[in-house]
Amino acid sequence: MNNKLIVLLLVALATSCTDNYKYADPFIGTDYTGHTFPAASCPLGMVQPGPQTGNYLWKYCSGYNYSDSLILGFAQNRLNGTGVPSLCNILMMPFSDTHGEGYSSVKKDESAAPGFYGVSLPDNGTRVGITCSPRVACYDFDFGGSARNLFINFQNIQMRDRTSTPSMKGAIRSWEGCSADANTLRGHIAASSWVDYDLWYEIVFDQPVKQVDTVCIDPTYVGPAVVLDFGAGKEGLKAKVSISYTSSEGAHINLAEVRGWNFNKVRKSAEKGWRKVFGLIDIDASDSIKTAFYTSLYHLYLQPNIISDLGAPVRYSTFSQWDTFRAADPLRTLLTPDLEADIVNSMIDEAGQRGHLPVWDLCGKDNYCMIANHSVPTVVDACLKGLKGVDAEKAWEAVKASLTTPHQKSDWAIYDKYGYYPFDLVKVESASRTLESCYDDWCAARLAEFLEKDEDREFFDARARNYRNLFDPQTGFFRGKDSSGNWREPFEPYRYSHASHQGGDFTEGNAWHYLWHVLQDPEDLMALLGGKEAFAAKLDTLFGVSVPPEMTGEASDVTGLIGQYAHGNEPCHHVIYLYTLAGQQEKAAELIRKVFAECYLNTPGGLCGNDDCGQMSAWYIWSALGFYPLNPVSGEYVAGEKQVKNYKFRKGVRL
């Protein structure tokens, strides 16, 4: 391929261990649209205990927004950077002699580091420190008065309620709980938020509960709210919360991760885990760049999340594959191949249970939120790169079934009959679903080729070219087409589509964003657009055109705009690097510098879009190193503009 730089990744053993931990800032991305959180966490841990400041609104997908002055309490699990909320189960809030409205308090002296969160709550007369092991949340409560109380809301869950009177009614389908002894609470929560899931918990205190009072927040709630009274005194209180997605026994077993009540020991262990992560790459750069870089690496390893219990076979969930197949999964494949093999095997195991690879997997359940089946490229990439422990034949069975067996948003009979998804038969996202399915087909063809399955390779290679069926040479765009072969009219290339509330033929974007979604064959896309010069000129227009809002409409996910390029949403993430393929790398370099300067700032509002389980952060890491996996399964990397001076990968680190 002319003018493509195939970067050979020379993995070198670093000669010294630098203190990269100090550069990661959990507050970056917690304001504006980043949807990250400052909660305590371990790499890919089951729990992320930390503050909740709001609910219902889109800005509270992680449960926390930096700009809020009040803290409602502390929940045990959450999502990083997603565009839909869920989790945030078991809300706990300490108070002493007084408390704020609804047990909330203003926050003061808030601090966070990977594996730790701390804050003072002056309205409640308390100070809270939080750390965790992978499966156990650990709390250290200090009380400023004589009373020592803890409010717990078992109904709490993060949800998006579009009604005029928001409520958590129905979000908790059932609750069962008991006091196993004076120091221990156990229970089960059946929840519905994005998926239906079951969560078992065990909460243990270092002192006995003296009295339990029930609080009625809403008579329609099935999960109770209680106030635990630990009696008068100046002594602090410690608590451990373990959860399990499998059983009460699992929650009890998971408590064994944290023995005793040494809070600082647990914090040091969490810190040690993160130091291993930050030791995966050493960079030579300014402190400002190091902060952006290691915070991005921190975000990359917040999710997926382990959902298997202590001692059980390893199993992961929280697969935001529409986002992470592009850069996040390929980066983990490079940095921690043993861990990525476990993630991929979890996907393959899920396919064995439900008949297809995960689309968007949460708590071991599929919410089918997004389109196509982008676990396929992640699984194929793992096979082609030879990740140990991944059975390529078993992977092939999962890949083929996912792309031939109908399931939600995968209507293969329609797709194969027409060679595209007609918009009169597939009412929303028909063009995007076609284009993105083509990439999955190309990936499947590469695995078939690797396994010498010639007939399957021919079938999927042919389907991978279906994007041509939606290209309109008159307008120079991919467009929606009906089952009779008619284009959708009128054609509005700037109009945003969003399946959840706007409909349309595209996914969280418009025709300009999806024009470039031929990851598997950019040379053919250049040919369709009239050659390299015409292709580059079209890119110039993309980055230069400005139109009034009435021509685009509103889509909350379309942010970080440079012209019509939207860095805040994933379909655009590879587009800048197409300049390099067109022989104009200097333009790619200029735009990458612009994205660095405008879309990745070391502030709470510094991310220009949802971090989406580490994808935004992965783009930054690749790009700061100077290249990007434009087609992540090809094994090739396209040059851009290096931000760091030098870097070294550390070999053989196991998390």
N, C-alpha and C positions, 0 to 999 in steps of 0.2 A: 504494500500500500504506500503510494508516494506521500512524502512529507509527514508520515507517521513515525513518531519516535517510539520504538518498542523498548521500554525501560527494563533493564535487567536488574532485579532486586538483589543486591549483594548483601546477604545477611552476615553481619560481623559481630563478634563478641565484644561487648563494651569492656573497657579495662578498669572502669571505676564506677561506683554507684553514687549518683548525685541525688540531692534531696529534692526530687521533683514534686513530692507530696505537697509542699508548701505553696505551690503555684495554683492548685485546683481550688476554685471558688464556687461552692454550691449555690450561691445566690445569683450567679450569672444565668439569665434566661427565665428568672422567676417573675418577671413583670412583662408587660406588653403581650406578645403572642408566643413567647417561648414555651410556656406551660411546663417548665421544669420545677423542681422543688428543692428545699434545703434539708429535707429529712435525713436522719441517720440511715445508713445503708451499708451493706457489704457487696462486693462484686457479684452481680446476678443473684442477689439474695431474695428470699421469699418475702421478708418483711422490709418495710421502709417507714419506721415510726417517726412521726413528725407533725408539725402544726397544720391545722386546717383553719383557713380564714374565710371561707365562703362555699356556696353551693349553687346549683341550678344554672348559673350563667356560664357561657363558653369559656370565660377566662379562668374558671375554676376546674378545669379538667384534671389537674393534679391535686386539687383541694387547697392550693395555696397561691396567693398573689402578694408579691412584695409590697405593693403600694397600700395594702390594707393596714389599718392601725390596730384592729382587734384580732385576737386569736380566740377561736371558738372551743378549741380543745386539741387533742393529739390522737390521730388515727394511726392504724398499724400497717396499712398497705396502700399502695397508690401506683399511678401510672406516670411515666416520664414523657412529657412533651407531646402527648397525643392530642387529637382534635375532638375526641369524645371522652366524657368522664366515666369513671367507674371506681370500685373499691373504696378505700377510706373507711374500713370497717372498725367498729369498737372505738368510739370517741371517749377519751378520758380527759378530765380536767381537775386539777387539784385546787383547793381553796382553804383558807384558814378561817379567820373570824368573820370575814365579809367576802362577797364576790360580786362581780359585775352582772349586768343583765343577762339572763340565760346562762349564767356561770362563765361568761366570756370575760376577757380582760384586755386592756391595751397591752401591747408588747413593749419591752424595754431591754436594752443591752442584748439584742439578739446576736447570736454567733453560730457559725456552722463551719465544719470541716468534714472531709470524707470520713464517714463513720461516726459523726457526732453532731448534735444540735443542742443549743442551750438558749434559754430566754428567761427574763424576769417578768412576772405578772403582777404589777403593783395593785390592780383592783382586787386581786385574790390573795395578796400577801404571800406569794410563793415564788420560788425559783425552781426551774425544771432543767435537768440535764438528761439527754437521751443518747443511747448508743445501742448496738445490737450485734448479735451473731447472725449468720445467714437466715435462721428460722426463729429467732427469739428477740423480741424488743425488750430493752432494759431501761428502766426509769429510775431517776434519783430526784426525789421531791424534797425541797427544803421549805419549811413553813415559818412565816414571820410572826405569827401570833400564837395563841395557846391552843386553838382548835386545829385538828388535822383531818381534813375531809377529802374525798375523791368522788367526783361526779363521773358516772359512766353511762353512755347512751348506746345501747345495743341495736337501736334502729338505724343508727347513722350509716349513710352510704352516699357516695358521690353520684349524682345523677343530673340529667339535663331535662328539666320540666319546663315546657313551653307555655303552660297555662298561666292565667293571671293570678292564680293562688297556688304557688308552688307547695308541694307536699312530698314527703317520703312514703306516703301511703302506697302499699303494694310493692315497694322496693324490697322490703323484707317480707318474704312469703310466710315464713314460720320461724319461731325461736324456741329453743328449749335450753334451760340452764339450771344450775344448782350450785350450792355451796358444798364442795366436797369436804371441807373442814373449815376451821376459823380463818385459815390463811389462804384458801384456794377457791376460785370460781372456775367452773367448767360449763361448756355449753356448745350449742350448734346453731348456726345461722344459715337459713336458706334464702339466698339473695337473688334479685333480678335487677341488673343494671348492665346493659349491653349484652350480657349473657346471663343465663341462669346458672348459678354456682352454689356449692355448699362449702361452708367454712366451719371448722371446729376450732375451739380455742380453750386454752387453760391459762388462767391468770393467778400468779402466786405472789404474795406479799411477804416481806420479812418480819411482819408483825401481824397479830390477829386483828380481824375486824370486830369492833365492839358493838356496832349497831348498823342495820341496813334500813334505809327509808326509800320507798318508791316515789318517783316523781312522775306526774302525768303531764307529758308534753302535748300529746294529741291522743284522744281516746281511740282513734282508728289505727294507731301503730300497734303492731304485734310484738315488736322488740321493746323491752322495758327500758326505762331510765331509772337509775338508782343513785343514791348518795351513801357512800360508805364512810362511817365515822370510826376513826382509829384512836379516839380518846384524846384528852388534853395532854400537852407536853411540848417540849422543845426539840425532841428528837426528830430527825428526818424520816422519810419512808422510802423504801425501795420496792420496785415491782418488776416482775418478768411476765411477758405475754408471749406465749407460743401459739402458733396457728398451724393448721393442717387443712389441705383440700381433700383429704381422703377419709379421716376418721378421728374419733375422740382419742383412741389409742395413739394415733399418729401425733396429735398435739401433745400428748403426755410424753411420748418418746422424744419429741423434738426439744423438750425442756433440757434434756441431757447435754445439749450444746453449751449450756451455761450452768456450771455448778457453783453453788455458793452465791455470795452477794458482793463480789469485788468488781464494782462498776468500772474502775480504771483499768482493770485487767481485760475486761471485755472490750473497752474502748481501744486499748493498745492492740488487741488482736484484730479488730476491724481495721485499724490504721495499717497494721502489717499487711493485710490483704490488699489494701489500696496501694501501698508502696510497691508491691509486686507489679500491679497494673502500671503504675507510673514509671517503673523501671523497664518496661517493655521497649521503650524508645528513649534515647537521650538525644536532645537537640542542642545546638549552639545557636542561641538567639537572645534577643533582649528579654528582660523580665516581662514586659507587656505581652510579647508573643508567647512566651512560656506560659503565662496565665491563660491565654486563649487556648493554647495547644493542650495543656494538661487538664483543663476544665473540659475540653472536648473529649479527651480520652476517658475522663471520669463519666461523662454522660454516655459514652459508648458502652460502658460496662455496667450500667444500671439495669439494663434489660437486654435479652429475655430474662425471665425469673425462674428459678428452680421451684418446682411444685411437688417434688417427691420428698417423702419424709426421711429423716435421718436413718441411714442404714439400708434404705430401699434403693433399687436401681435408679440411676440418675434420670430425671425427666424434667424438661423445660417447657415453659409456655410463655405467653406474651410475645407473639410473633406478628409484628407489624410489617408483613412481607412486602406490601405494595411500596413501602418506603425503603426498608432496610436492604432489599436485594441489590440495590444500586451501589452502595458504598460501605454500609455498616457490616453486613455479613462478609463481603470480600476482605475487609480489613481485619476482622477477627480470624478469618481463615488464614491470613498471613501471620498475625501476631500470636495467636493462641490456637493452633490447629487442633490440639487435643480437646479443648473446650468446644470449639466449633463442631467437632465430630459428634460430641454428645448432643449438641443442639440439633444437628442434622438428623441424628438417629431418633431424637424425640419426634421430629417431623414425620419421619418414615413410620414410626410406631403409630402415630396418629392416623396416618393413611391406612394402616392395617385395620384400625378400628372403625373409621368412618367412610372408607372407600376412596378418599382423596387426600392429598396433602393440605395442610392448613392454609386458609386464605387470610384470615385475621384471627389468631388464636389467643384466647384469654381464659385463664384458670382451667386449661385443658378442654375448652369448648370453642367452637367456631362461631363468630358473630357475622361472618360474610360481609363485613362492612365495606370492603373495597372490591376491586374488580380483578379479573384474570386470576392466575394462580402462581404467584411469584415466590412460593417455596420451591418451585421447579428450578429456576436458575441457581438458587442457593444449594440445593441438593446436587444438581449436575456439576456445579463448580467444585464441590467437595469431592465428587468422584473423579473428575478429571485431574484434580490436584493431588489425588492419592491420599486423602486424609485417612489415617489408620483407624480401623474399626468400622468404617463405613462400607457396607456390602453393596457393591455396584449393581449386582443383579437384583437384589431386593429393592434398591433405590429405583431401578428401572421399572419394576412392577408398579411402584407408587407413582412415578412420573407418568407412565403410560395411562394408568387408570385415571389420574387426575385430569388428563387432557382428552379422554375419550368417553368416560362415564359421566352422564349428565348429573349435575348437582346445582345448588343455588348459584345463579349468575353464570352458569356454564351450560348453555343450551347447545350442546354439540350437534344435535340433529339439524337445528336451524343453521348453525354456523357452517356445517359441511355442505348443506344443500345449496346455500347461496354464495359461499365463499366470503361472507362477512355477516355481521349482525344487522339486519334491516331495522330501521327505526320504527316501522309500523308494527313489527312483531316483538321487538325488544325496546321498550318505551323510553328508557333512559340510558345514557352513556354508550350508545351503540357503536359510535366511531372509536371511542377510547377502548372499549372492550375488544374490538377487532384488532386495533393496533397493538395493544399490550399482549393479547393472546398470540399474535404472530411471534413476538419475542420468546414467549414460553415454548412455542413450537420449534423455533430454531434451536433453543437449548436442548430440547428433547432429541432433536436430530443429532446433535453432537454426542449425546450419551449413547444413542443407538449406534452411531458410527464407531465410538470407542469400544462398544461391545460387539461390533461386527454384525449388527442386526440390519441388514441392507434394506429389506422391505420397509421396515419401520422408519429408517432414515429417509428414504425417498418420500414416504407419506408426510412426515413432519417437515421436511425441507420444502415440499410443495405448499403446505399450509402456511409456512413462515412467510410466503410471498403474498398472502391475501391482502396485505395493506395496499397493494397496487389496485385492488378492486374499489377502493374508496378514494383514490387520487383523482382530482378533477383538474385536467391540464388547462382548462379555461381560467380558473381562479388561482391555480397553483397551490391548492390546499387539499388536505384530506377532509371529506365531508360526509355527513349522514346521507344514506341512500335507503330507499324503501325496497320492499320485496319485488316491486315491478321494475326496479332499476332507475327510479327517478330520484334526483337530488332533492334534499330538503330545501324548501324556499320559504321565505327569503333567506339568503345566506348572510350571516352576520359574523364575520371572522373574529370580531372583538368581544362578542357577547359571552360572558362567563356561563358555564353550566355547572350545576351542583345537584346531584340526584336527590339529596335529602329535602330540598325546598325550592329548586328552580327547574328541575328536569334538564332537558337538552341532551345533545349527543356526546358531550365530553365530560370528563371527570375532574371536578375542581379546577376548571380552566377553560380555555377556548381553543379555537382552531389554530391560532398562532402558537400556543404552547405545544400542541400535539403534532404540529407539522414536522417536528424533528424526532418523533418517536419511532425511529427505525434503527434502533441500537445495533441490530444484527447486520445491517448492510448500508452504512452511510454512503458508500460509493454509488449505490443504486439510487438513493435519495438525491444525490447530487445530479445524477443523470436525469431524473424526473424533473428537477428544477432547472435544467438547462446547462449543466456543467459547473465546474468549480467557481468561475467568476460570478455567474448568476446566483449560485448557492451562497457565496460570501456576501453578495449584494443583498440577498434576502435576509441574511443574518444582520447586516447593517440596519436594515429597516426594523427588524425585531427589536434591536437594542435602542433605536433612535426614535421610534414613533411614539407619540403621545396623543391620547384621545380623551374626550370628556367622559365623566362617569356614566352619563346616560347611554353611552355606546357599549359599555361593558356590563353594567349591572353590578350587584354586590356579591362577593364570595369571600367569606371571612378567611379562608385558607390561602387566598391569592394575595401575597404580601411580598415585601422586598423587591419592589418593581424597579427595573431599569428598562425604560420603554415598555414593551410588552413582555419582557423576560421577568419571571417571578421567582426569585431565589428562595422565597419563603415556602415554596411548595415543590414537591419532588419531581414532577415531570420535566422540569426545566434544568435539573441539576447537571446534566451532561452537556448542555447546549453550548456553553462557552467554549468547550474543548473542540467543538466542531470546526472552529476557526483554524485550529492547528491542522486538521485533516484537509482543509481547503488551502493550505499553504500560507496562512496568515497568522502564524503563532503570535506575532507581536500584538495583534488585536486581542487574542485570548489573554495574553499577559496583562494588558492594560485593564481589561474587564475584571480579571481575577483580583488585581490590586484594588479595584473599586469595590468589589464584593467584600474583601477583607476589611476595608475601611468603613463600609456602611452597614454591613450585615452581621458582623461579629465584633461587638464592642464588649469590653470588660466591665459591664454594668448590669444591674438586674433586668433592664429592658434591652439588653444588647443583642439578642437574637431576633432576626427579622421575621421569623416564622416558627411554627411548632417544631420542636426538636425531633419529634416523631421517633421515639425509642432509639435515639442516637444517630439518625441519618444526617441531620443537619450538621452535627458535630463531626461525623465521619467525612463529610465533604471537606470540612475545614482541614482535618488532619492530612488527608491525601493531598489536597491542594497546597498546603503549607510545605509539604515535602517535595512538591514540584511536578506531580503527575496525577492521573485520575483513571480509574477503570471504566472508561466510557461504555464498553461492552464487557461487563464484569465476568462473563464466562469465557471470553476469548483468550485470556491469559496475556493480553496486551494492555499496555498503559500509554496514555496520550499525554504528551508534555504540556505544561502550562507555565506557571511562574512560581518558582520556589520562594517561600518567605523566610525559611530558616537558613542559616549559613551552612550548617552541616548536620548530619544526623547519623545515629547508629542504632540498629536493632539489636536487642539483647537476645541471645540464643538460649533456647531450652528452659525458659521460665514457665513454670506450671502454677496456675492460680489455685 
